[in-house]
Amino acid sequence: MNAFYLLLDLAVIAFPLALSFDRKVAFYRQWRFVWPAIVVNAVLFLAQDALFNAHGVWGFNDRYLLGPRLLGLPIEEILFFVAIPYACLFLYETLKVYAPKIPTGEWLWWLLAVLMVVFSTVAARHMDRWYTFSAFGFAAVLLAVVRAMRVSWMGYFGLFFLVQLIPFFLVNSALTGSFTPEPVVWYSDAHNLGIRMGTIPFEDAFYSLTMLLLPVTLFEWMRARAAKPVLAP
């Protein structure tokens, strides 16, 4: 069982990595934008991860780990922040290739404004619960940034977020004990709302929103910059 978390990480990334060389999507051609986006995202989330692990907001079950740790975090957890964003960026890009054009209407910006208010309110009301405050607070801030940028790809992200909810529930259920005698990752209810979707903390959905929207934003921003023509002096 010590390899459980590692095998889960490998299972997440293996399929999209193998299909990165598909001729139509050709995701490997986007790697110069993909990997920097993943690294920046990982640094930010792993810093929070290390802080929360050190203060008992959540922790890891050694029964499902190989053992080595860095900054208190299992190597499997570090790999998680590579495997999940890579798989999700691959899925996002695949949907952009195969899905019909999704217009970004004014209704979407109003929806984001409503979500920002709701998320900010929840964060403000639960500042003593670290996971609740951070999950909803960071989601509100990032939605505000994306809304201010009026990004053209937000409709695709919305579709992608809905589609990825299926693997999200499968992977998070595996980590929180739906398929094992004990959870791989445990959470202190003192720092969350105590609401579970099966075995998954409610906050995980909003944590996931930020963890996916940030690398997509960085990926699209870098790609847009590279596509701009260089003006001659």
Buried (B, 14 or more C-beta within 10 A) or exposed (E): EEEBBBEBBBEBBEEBBEEBEEEEBEBEEBEEBBBBBBBBBBEBBBEBBBBBBEEEBBBBBEBBBBEEBEEEBBBBBBBBBBBBBBBBBBBBBBBBEEEEEBEBEEEBBEBBEEBBEEBBEBBEEBEEBBBBBBBBBBBBBBBBEBBEEEBEBBBBBBBBBEBBEEBBBBBBBBBBBBEBEEBBBBBBEEBBBEEBEEBBBBBBBBBBBBBBBBBBBBBBBBBEEEEEEEEEE
